[in-house]
């Protein structure tokens, strides 16, 4: 390595740390609010459904939501790397190239939205296969039929949100998410309970509220994308379909999509088959209730992870991987602090927390056991979310996805089924022990992947200028940093 490269690396290593803390916090707060508001939307729906005093509705809403996510999560995973590409282009000083990625995400969302119309007729077969009580199945179907219509707007809104985070304007996503929440509550209250002359729709009203909310948010984000200031700086009038850029999103984002699909499908089967079908409605309600608290825990952490993806992407685009390492350490400290605090709360107040949603003593007993598992795996979940997000910022999506897919199906499903067969007396606690092991193992493997430094060799834009192996000054600085890190 040249002396000039070494001096550059040393300056990167030594400088700017207080500013990096401020940068991580400034980026994270709006994105955490954004993802938390999505959690609050789901929790608000659960609270409103709970006010119906209908156990079947409480049992139905989480499986129905998971059915929806099993479909849309592949598209959401693909468009999540809009963040990676725009952040790295920003770091490379090529802001005008950013806007085209937002539009490619919209086109991908439109395809998923159209395909959803073909999926709806198959819903009765899927719901019947889950094998829940007949009244629960009826409500699951009522919710799912409407919820699938949210597929296109949900994926488009996700892609646009990742664009604004990638260009380091996360407040746009925050305000549109808050506004969407207000729309959801207003529409859901009217339709669930039958105000303003509407007939009460029950659980289906919650689905219509979600559709109204995500449609509103998509329109607001698109309007902001087309504002003259955004267009002038980030080229957001570059609305034409670009086969190359669309393929880049699909190429890098598909592993993320399949990872998310494997996780959501695995957790859907976990809730609907390993818990509900095997142990009944009481265990299902206990798991659904505990899940509301898990959302409060992992969704804000995922928000911080989305911000970290943008920060790491920009640092790598600028040829400063050591700064990306420091930003990841800062994010890890923040995530562990937050989820560690919740871990303590979940353990100490587990019975009270479950009792707020349902006063059945058996549901409180079972739900409290689940909360103990949640308290155990929180810190590992914090690490896993952080390292996975940092790797995505570097464009390293394949191996993290393989880790999650393997652990989900090998440990969660395979291990959960094995515990049920060998120790059925444990009830739904058995599958939840498998879930805890999954999170611990996955986090450990992601820690290893990040510290292997393999992500430092990834170049998403190699040959972009038409010359194979073309490299910029930023890439040369990155190469120097890799050599220095390996020397250590």
MODA-V802253 format. One record per residue. RES is the residue in one small letter. SS is DSSP state (2 for helix, 1 for strand, 0 for the rest). PHI is phi in degrees with one decimal (* if undefined). NEAR is the number of other ideal C-beta (glycine too) atoms within 10 Angstrom. Layout:
((RES	SS	PHI	NEAR) (RES	SS	PHI	NEAR))
This chain:
((x	0	*	14) (x	0	-71.7	9) (x	2	-63.3	7) (x	2	-65.0	10) (x	2	-63.8	16) (x	2	-63.8	15) (x	2	-62.3	11) (x	2	-61.0	20) (x	2	-63.3	22) (x	2	-64.9	12) (x	2	-64.7	12) (x	2	-61.8	21) (x	2	-65.9	17) (x	2	-86.1	9) (x	0	-94.4	11) (x	0	75.9	15) (x	2	-66.7	12) (x	2	-59.1	8) (x	2	-65.0	10) (x	2	-67.0	17) (x	2	-59.3	15) (x	2	-62.4	12) (x	2	-64.6	19) (x	2	-64.1	22) (x	2	-65.2	15) (x	2	-63.3	14) (x	2	-72.8	24) (x	2	-73.9	24) (x	2	-56.8	16) (x	2	-62.7	20) (x	2	-73.0	28) (x	2	-62.7	25) (x	2	-60.3	19) (x	2	-62.1	28) (x	2	-68.9	24) (x	2	-66.1	22) (x	2	-68.6	25) (x	2	-67.3	21) (x	2	-62.5	20) (x	2	-64.8	20) (x	2	-62.6	24) (x	2	-67.8	20) (x	2	-65.9	18) (x	2	-60.4	18) (x	2	-61.3	24) (x	2	-65.0	22) (x	2	-64.5	13) (x	2	-64.7	22) (x	2	-65.0	22) (x	2	-63.5	19) (x	0	-68.4	12) (x	0	-71.6	15) (x	0	56.2	8) (x	0	-127.9	15) (x	2	-58.5	19) (x	2	-62.5	21) (x	2	-68.7	25) (x	2	-61.3	24) (x	2	-72.3	25) (x	2	-84.7	30) (x	2	-68.8	24) (x	2	-67.3	24) (x	2	-57.6	25) (x	2	-66.0	29) (x	2	-65.1	25) (x	2	-68.3	22) (x	2	-59.7	24) (x	2	-60.0	23) (x	2	-67.7	20) (x	2	-59.9	19) (x	2	-86.7	22) (x	2	-82.2	25) (x	2	-68.9	23) (x	2	-62.9	22) (x	2	-64.9	29) (x	2	-67.0	26) (x	2	-66.6	25) (x	2	-63.1	29) (x	2	-76.1	31) (x	2	-62.6	25) (x	0	-81.3	32) (x	2	-54.7	29) (x	2	-58.0	31) (x	2	-60.4	30) (x	2	-66.9	29) (x	2	-67.9	31) (x	2	-66.5	28) (x	2	-69.6	28) (x	2	-64.1	27) (x	2	-61.8	21) (x	2	-64.4	21) (x	0	-81.6	19) (x	0	79.6	12) (x	0	-114.3	16) (x	2	-59.9	15) (x	2	-64.4	15) (x	2	-84.1	20) (x	0	-72.6	25) (x	2	-59.6	23) (x	2	-60.9	24) (x	2	-68.0	30) (x	2	-61.8	30) (x	2	-68.9	25) (x	2	-63.7	28) (x	2	-63.9	33) (x	2	-64.1	23) (x	2	-66.0	17) (x	2	-62.9	25) (x	2	-62.3	26) (x	2	-62.5	14) (x	2	-63.1	12) (x	2	-64.8	21) (x	2	-64.0	20) (x	2	-67.9	11) (x	2	-65.9	13) (x	2	-61.2	21) (x	2	-62.5	12) (x	2	-80.2	8) (x	2	-81.6	16) (x	2	-54.4	13) (x	2	-60.6	9) (x	2	-86.3	9) (x	2	-61.1	18) (x	2	-56.2	13) (x	2	-66.7	8) (x	2	-64.7	16) (x	2	-64.1	25) (x	2	-64.4	13) (x	2	-62.5	11) (x	2	-65.1	20) (x	0	73.3	13) (x	0	-80.4	22) (x	0	-57.5	16) (x	2	-53.2	8) (x	2	-68.9	15) (x	2	-65.3	24) (x	2	-59.1	20) (x	2	-59.7	14) (x	2	-73.6	25) (x	2	-60.3	29) (x	2	-68.0	19) (x	2	-61.4	21) (x	2	-72.4	28) (x	2	-65.1	26) (x	2	-59.7	17) (x	2	-79.1	21) (x	2	-61.9	25) (x	2	-62.8	21) (x	2	-67.8	20) (x	2	-80.7	23) (x	2	-56.2	25) (x	2	-59.7	25) (x	2	-60.4	22) (x	2	-64.2	30) (x	2	-68.9	29) (x	2	-62.3	28) (x	2	-62.6	30) (x	2	-63.6	27) (x	2	-62.8	30) (x	2	-65.9	27) (x	2	-62.4	29) (x	2	-65.3	28) (x	2	-61.7	32) (x	2	-68.5	29) (x	2	-68.5	28) (x	2	-61.8	29) (x	0	-89.2	25) (x	0	63.9	17) (x	0	-125.7	18) (x	2	-70.6	24) (x	2	-65.6	15) (x	2	-61.1	22) (x	2	-65.8	28) (x	2	-63.4	23) (x	2	-67.6	16) (x	2	-68.4	24) (x	2	-68.0	26) (x	2	-63.3	16) (x	2	-61.9	15) (x	2	-61.4	25) (x	2	-61.3	18) (x	2	-64.0	13) (x	2	-62.8	20) (x	2	-59.3	27) (x	2	-64.0	17) (x	2	-61.6	13) (x	2	-68.5	19) (x	2	-64.3	24) (x	2	-58.9	18) (x	2	-62.5	18) (x	2	-84.3	23) (x	2	-65.5	25) (x	2	-99.8	15) (x	0	80.5	14) (x	0	-96.7	10) (x	0	55.5	7) (x	0	86.3	6) (x	0	-81.9	13) (x	0	-73.8	8) (x	0	-59.2	13) (x	0	-107.4	19) (x	0	62.8	21) (x	2	-62.7	26) (x	2	-64.2	20) (x	2	-62.7	26) (x	2	-65.5	31) (x	2	-66.4	27) (x	2	-63.8	22) (x	2	-63.0	26) (x	2	-64.6	27) (x	2	-60.9	20) (x	2	-62.2	19) (x	2	-67.5	28) (x	2	-71.3	25) (x	2	-66.7	19) (x	2	-60.4	19) (x	2	-65.6	27) (x	2	-61.5	25) (x	2	-64.7	14) (x	2	-65.2	19) (x	2	-67.1	25) (x	2	-64.6	16) (x	2	-61.7	10) (x	2	-69.3	19) (x	2	-58.0	21) (x	0	-90.1	13) (x	0	-63.6	11) (x	2	-54.0	9) (x	2	-64.0	9) (x	2	-65.8	21) (x	2	-64.0	15) (x	2	-66.0	12) (x	2	-87.7	14) (x	2	-113.3	26) (x	0	62.3	20) (x	0	-79.9	25) (x	0	-86.9	15) (x	0	-80.8	18) (x	0	-86.6	16) (x	0	-66.4	10) (x	0	-65.9	11) (x	0	-116.3	16) (x	2	-55.5	8) (x	2	-67.3	9) (x	2	-69.1	19) (x	2	-62.6	18) (x	2	-65.5	11) (x	2	-58.2	20) (x	2	-62.4	23) (x	2	-66.2	15) (x	2	-62.6	14) (x	2	-84.8	21) (x	2	-85.6	28) (x	2	-59.5	17) (x	2	-56.7	22) (x	2	-63.0	25) (x	2	-61.3	22) (x	2	-69.9	20) (x	2	-61.9	24) (x	2	-64.3	23) (x	2	-62.6	22) (x	2	-61.6	22) (x	2	-67.5	22) (x	2	-65.8	23) (x	2	-63.7	19) (x	2	-61.3	23) (x	2	-69.5	21) (x	2	-64.0	19) (x	2	-67.7	21) (x	2	-58.4	24) (x	2	-71.8	23) (x	2	-83.6	25) (x	2	-106.5	19) (x	2	-64.7	26) (x	2	-100.4	26) (x	2	-67.9	26) (x	2	-67.0	16) (x	2	-81.2	19) (x	2	-118.1	20) (x	0	101.0	15) (x	2	-65.2	18) (x	2	-61.7	20) (x	2	-65.9	25) (x	2	-65.7	28) (x	2	-64.4	25) (x	2	-62.1	28) (x	2	-66.6	26) (x	2	-59.4	24) (x	2	-68.1	25) (x	2	-61.8	25) (x	2	-61.2	20) (x	2	-61.9	20) (x	2	-74.7	22) (x	2	-63.6	20) (x	2	-61.1	19) (x	2	-62.1	16) (x	2	-85.6	21) (x	2	-84.1	22) (x	2	-69.1	20) (x	2	-60.8	24) (x	2	-64.3	25) (x	2	-66.0	23) (x	2	-62.4	30) (x	2	-62.9	26) (x	2	-64.3	26) (x	2	-62.5	27) (x	2	-63.1	31) (x	2	-64.0	30) (x	2	-56.3	28) (x	2	-66.1	30) (x	2	-66.7	29) (x	2	-64.0	31) (x	2	-59.7	29) (x	2	-64.5	26) (x	2	-62.9	27) (x	2	-69.6	29) (x	2	-59.6	27) (x	0	-85.4	21) (x	0	75.0	22) (x	0	-125.9	24) (x	2	-64.8	24) (x	2	-65.8	21) (x	2	-63.5	23) (x	2	-61.0	26) (x	2	-63.3	19) (x	2	-66.3	19) (x	2	-62.0	25) (x	2	-66.8	23) (x	2	-62.9	14) (x	2	-63.3	20) (x	2	-62.1	28) (x	2	-61.9	20) (x	2	-61.1	14) (x	2	-67.2	21) (x	2	-67.7	29) (x	2	-63.9	19) (x	2	-61.9	11) (x	2	-67.5	17) (x	2	-72.3	23) (x	2	-65.5	14) (x	2	-63.1	12) (x	2	-65.5	20) (x	2	-57.0	21) (x	2	-65.6	11) (x	2	-63.5	17) (x	2	-61.0	25) (x	2	-72.7	15) (x	2	-74.5	12) (x	0	-117.8	14) (x	2	-59.7	21) (x	2	-70.9	13) (x	2	-63.8	10) (x	2	-63.4	19) (x	2	-68.1	26) (x	2	-65.5	17) (x	0	-65.2	14) (x	0	-97.6	22) (x	0	-155.9	19) (x	0	-97.4	9) (x	0	-67.7	16) (x	2	-58.4	10) (x	2	-70.3	12) (x	2	-65.0	24) (x	2	-63.8	20) (x	2	-62.9	14) (x	2	-68.5	25) (x	2	-62.1	28) (x	2	-64.7	20) (x	2	-64.7	19) (x	2	-62.5	26) (x	2	-65.5	25) (x	2	-64.6	15) (x	2	-58.9	21) (x	2	-60.5	26) (x	2	-63.1	19) (x	2	-71.6	18) (x	2	-93.0	21) (x	2	-58.1	27) (x	2	-65.9	18) (x	2	-67.3	22) (x	2	-62.9	25) (x	2	-59.6	29) (x	2	-66.0	21) (x	2	-61.8	29) (x	2	-63.0	27) (x	2	-65.2	27) (x	2	-66.9	26) (x	2	-63.9	26) (x	2	-67.4	28) (x	2	-64.2	28) (x	2	-63.2	25) (x	2	-64.7	29) (x	2	-60.7	30) (x	0	-84.6	24) (x	0	84.6	22) (x	0	-89.7	24) (x	0	-112.6	26) (x	2	-69.0	16) (x	2	-68.4	16) (x	2	-58.0	25) (x	2	-65.2	24) (x	2	-63.1	16) (x	2	-61.2	22) (x	2	-67.6	24) (x	2	-63.5	18) (x	2	-62.1	15) (x	2	-68.9	25) (x	2	-62.4	24) (x	2	-85.4	17) (x	2	-80.6	13) (x	2	-94.9	21) (x	2	-65.1	25) (x	2	-80.1	21) (x	2	-64.0	12) (x	2	-66.5	20) (x	2	-62.2	26) (x	2	-63.8	18) (x	2	-63.5	14) (x	2	-63.7	19) (x	2	-60.6	20) (x	2	-70.8	9) (x	2	-85.8	9) (x	0	-132.9	12) (x	2	-64.2	11) (x	2	-67.3	6) (x	2	-75.1	14) (x	0	65.1	20) (x	2	-71.5	27) (x	2	-63.2	17) (x	2	-58.8	24) (x	2	-59.1	29) (x	2	-69.7	26) (x	2	-65.5	18) (x	2	-62.2	22) (x	2	-61.6	23) (x	2	-64.0	21) (x	2	-64.1	19) (x	2	-53.7	29) (x	2	-65.9	25) (x	2	-65.6	18) (x	2	-67.5	18) (x	2	-61.4	25) (x	2	-62.6	23) (x	2	-64.9	15) (x	2	-69.1	18) (x	2	-67.3	25) (x	2	-57.4	16) (x	2	-63.4	11) (x	2	-62.4	19) (x	2	-63.5	22) (x	2	-77.7	10) (x	0	-72.3	11) (x	0	67.2	15) (x	2	-61.6	14) (x	2	-65.0	23) (x	2	-68.5	21) (x	2	-92.3	11) (x	0	-80.1	16) (x	0	-129.2	18) (x	0	-69.0	18) (x	0	-116.6	19) (x	0	-61.2	13) (x	0	74.8	11) (x	0	-61.2	16) (x	0	-83.5	10) (x	0	90.0	6) (x	0	-117.7	9) (x	0	-53.4	7) (x	0	78.9	8) (x	0	-59.5	13) (x	0	-134.8	16) (x	0	-97.3	18) (x	2	-59.8	10) (x	2	-61.1	17) (x	2	-67.4	18) (x	2	-65.2	14) (x	2	-63.6	20) (x	2	-61.6	26) (x	2	-63.0	18) (x	2	-64.8	21) (x	2	-66.3	27) (x	2	-59.2	19) (x	2	-60.4	14) (x	2	-65.3	19) (x	2	-65.3	15) (x	2	-68.5	9) (x	2	-63.9	8) (x	0	-73.9	5))
